[in-house]
Amino acid sequence: MAPHRIVIVGGGFAGLWATRALSKAPVEILLIDRANHHLFQPLLYQVATAGLSSPDIAAPLRHILRGQKNVEVRLASVERIEPAARRVVLDDGNVVGYDTLLLSTGATHAYFGHDSWAPHAPGLKTLDDALLLRRRLLLAFEHAEAETDAEKRRAWLNFAIVGGGPTGVELAGTLAEIARHTLKREFRHIDPASARVRLIEAGPRILSSFPESLSAKAQKQLERLGVEVVTGSPVEAIDGQGYRSGGVFVPARTVVWAAGVAASPLARSLGVELDRAGRVRVAPDLSVPGHPEIFIAGDLAALTQDGKPVPGVAPAAKQMGKHVAQSIRDRLAGRAPRPFRYRDFGNLATIGRMAAVVDLHGLHFSGLIAWWFWLAAHVFFLIGFRNRLVVLLNWAVAYWSYQRAARIIIGHKDDTSADEKDTEAG
Amino acid sequence: MAPHRIVIVGGGFAGLWATRALSKAPVEILLIDRANHHLFQPLLYQVATAGLSSPDIAAPLRHILRGQKNVEVRLASVERIEPAARRVVLDDGNVVGYDTLLLSTGATHAYFGHDSWAPHAPGLKTLDDALLLRRRLLLAFEHAEAETDAEKRRAWLNFAIVGGGPTGVELAGTLAEIARHTLKREFRHIDPASARVRLIEAGPRILSSFPESLSAKAQKQLERLGVEVVTGSPVEAIDGQGYRSGGVFVPARTVVWAAGVAASPLARSLGVELDRAGRVRVAPDLSVPGHPEIFIAGDLAALTQDGKPVPGVAPAAKQMGKHVAQSIRDRLAGRAPRPFRYRDFGNLATIGRMAAVVDLHGLHFSGLIAWWFWLAAHVFFLIGFRNRLVVLLNWAVAYWSYQRAARIIIGHKDDTSADEKDTEAG
């Protein structure tokens, strides 16, 4: 009898953890990803702000899985799923059949129906995104330095980050540090500290998934860093010159989108019910209703627990990946499937060099201790000994000196092809 | 009286060393570079072979020079020089006047009149080049893994490096190590060790600028690593499918050009005599004949000493940069100019993980000791404490395990815009 063939699409937290949890199972796995690497997304904002370089937070999938004999890695893009035929179709036209499919392709940025904003307000989900953002941030200061018109210079020194969740908060705090400390003394025509960094949140408070007291602490820490926090202020328009909010247009050549994600479009080819963000409403065992041979894990899954949605965070993705692996093993052994239960260990967000907020359910702390905790947790969970060392090293340098390790602009400053690539990546 | 204004174009070894040597001089310096960083070119092949990431070998010019009060850094591209008007014209249309000009824009790759080869055989002079090369090298193995046709797969696993100088030797040795060690166990349909790496040299021996005995040792070391060294074999044609040499066509989807450089085209706008490679024949004090206010330093300068041309290597560029600074200070103080004298300390090339050749004029050594020497010299000369630490760390990891720190492919695998960017950069 042919071995049970599993196809896993997406090598992020969910897909990779599912793969590894199946290492001893009597299956053959094909892991498909359109990138050659697993990405540690929580530190993506560090690549975007030139604190780390791409390879520091990513590891090649082939390398991670080289010792697992029942898995093969394929660099490819999946165009669609054909559930009736039990196969996936790749972008090169090849088809791959499966006995069981796990879709763990995650989320991408979404603009609440305003896709025209995308080229002007890039998001942060992949390494491509992070490098593009880094380029734009560094070039903004270069343009300001060379600009003789005072108004235009001001627009280059205005930065806006849309979305007050952990990503937006981390970006805003880091950007303020760069402007006020890292770049000090390096320019002759501008004072980088005069850059204005605004964090714009549509809802009543930033970090809405945290307890109110921690939201308040985070806002204080941001303001101490020089970030202007604007709440209750949805963005109405974004063009290349700035954004409009509350009826007022603000000139800002650099706008970053950290406000919304939507599920990877691949889910549409399943032909099943999706929620408003395009995620798949899964059964308690994480399979697709009507398709017990198809599982969803990670940001692509829409699941409610105790009346609240399971959040699209790394720990949830990992737990879902492991649960899918368990469900597959149960099935092969003839056991009944078990429902998935998300264990929420808490929430962390970092504000800047030495400040963070940590919520461990009843245990809340902030400030420097929280920052050490945040650092330890992230370094611990990074894959790869070398990566952990490098990240620790870069943090030590930054801690002492505010210096950022990766302030390199690749490509000619007027080369817009690098910018356009972002919208193609979609 | 207005301060003496110096414009320096190019922040490589020559331009940066000249700038720093003028820190106490009564001048105002504008340093213009089209990249925001100073690049440690000797380690560029490491970025190209995924052993280091871009920021490890580059440092932002603004950061390096932040403490030097008499210098301003400008990110811009110079379109041409207007010597009669004593000014340079930037690509954005702005003009900058100078009292003294230093042109230190270096060299770019040249194809001996066969510019059509450029897209098929990229060279290695900038970070852009290195990242493009890295992408192609990593993708070649990915394509081979997915390819079902045996002949096409063979073509993906054939690599050719054209040019047996230090760059070609370093690339070939490292590529062979990657194929035989780093990627072991990571593929299921190919054996990466079956990759064939050929180093093709038109002349009678590789490393022709080294003593014959060291050329022979280097060739032995390369062959021990699995590189096929072909000498006396000029390349006749290169297309996207392979190359022709000695009348024979060899299918090879990845060809790297390390065989020829030509001077930056900017020299042409000077209106003075250039040599065959486009370099400026300078006077003994490194100024341009007929234009005592214009100096040339680095790879752009053509200078003969004791019947031999001064080589286009980093130590020569640094010495020239310092000499130009001295010449400028002499002039301002009314002293006579002194002729430049290149002090050749020797030559180093590394072959692979633990082998190198070192020529210190009478003192030749090779093998592991040479490798340690090479490593120490390169780390010592790197700019930046953090960069030195990171490079040492990566080397330690590679030394123990053959692992390479930066095996990340950015962008979609079929995205040709990244490839096309190379020819535009020209």
Chai-1 contact restraints between the chains, C-beta under 6 A:
chainA,res_idxA,chainB,res_idxB,connection_type,confidence,min_distance_angstrom,max_distance_angstrom,comment,restraint_id
A,N36,B,I409,contact,1.0,0.0,6.0,A-B,restraint_1
A,H37,B,I408,contact,1.0,0.0,6.0,A-B,restraint_2
A,S53,B,S53,contact,1.0,0.0,6.0,A-B,restraint_3
A,S53,B,P55,contact,1.0,0.0,6.0,A-B,restraint_4
A,S54,B,I408,contact,1.0,0.0,6.0,A-B,restraint_5
A,P55,B,S53,contact,1.0,0.0,6.0,A-B,restraint_6
A,P55,B,A405,contact,1.0,0.0,6.0,A-B,restraint_7
A,P55,B,A406,contact,1.0,0.0,6.0,A-B,restraint_8
A,P55,B,I408,contact,1.0,0.0,6.0,A-B,restraint_9
A,A58,B,I408,contact,1.0,0.0,6.0,A-B,restraint_10
A,P60,B,R407,contact,1.0,0.0,6.0,A-B,restraint_11
A,R62,B,E186,contact,1.0,0.0,6.0,A-B,restraint_12
A,R66,B,R185,contact,1.0,0.0,6.0,A-B,restraint_13
A,R66,B,E186,contact,1.0,0.0,6.0,A-B,restraint_14
A,E72,B,R188,contact,1.0,0.0,6.0,A-B,restraint_15
A,L75,B,E142,contact,1.0,0.0,6.0,A-B,restraint_16
A,L75,B,K413,contact,1.0,0.0,6.0,A-B,restraint_17
A,L127,B,I410,contact,1.0,0.0,6.0,A-B,restraint_18
A,D128,B,I410,contact,1.0,0.0,6.0,A-B,restraint_19
A,D128,B,G411,contact,1.0,0.0,6.0,A-B,restraint_20
A,E142,B,L75,contact,1.0,0.0,6.0,A-B,restraint_21
A,R185,B,R66,contact,1.0,0.0,6.0,A-B,restraint_22
A,E186,B,R62,contact,1.0,0.0,6.0,A-B,restraint_23
A,E186,B,R66,contact,1.0,0.0,6.0,A-B,restraint_24
A,R188,B,E72,contact,1.0,0.0,6.0,A-B,restraint_25
A,R386,B,V397,contact,1.0,0.0,6.0,A-B,restraint_26
A,R386,B,A405,contact,1.0,0.0,6.0,A-B,restraint_27
A,V397,B,R386,contact,1.0,0.0,6.0,A-B,restraint_28
A,A405,B,P55,contact,1.0,0.0,6.0,A-B,restraint_29
A,A405,B,R386,contact,1.0,0.0,6.0,A-B,restraint_30
A,A406,B,P55,contact,1.0,0.0,6.0,A-B,restraint_31
A,R407,B,P60,contact,1.0,0.0,6.0,A-B,restraint_32
A,I408,B,H37,contact,1.0,0.0,6.0,A-B,restraint_33
A,I408,B,S54,contact,1.0,0.0,6.0,A-B,restraint_34
A,I408,B,P55,contact,1.0,0.0,6.0,A-B,restraint_35
A,I408,B,A58,contact,1.0,0.0,6.0,A-B,restraint_36
A,I409,B,N36,contact,1.0,0.0,6.0,A-B,restraint_37
A,I410,B,L127,contact,1.0,0.0,6.0,A-B,restraint_38
A,G411,B,D128,contact,1.0,0.0,6.0,A-B,restraint_39
A,K413,B,L75,contact,1.0,0.0,6.0,A-B,restraint_40
A,S417,B,S417,contact,1.0,0.0,6.0,A-B,restraint_41
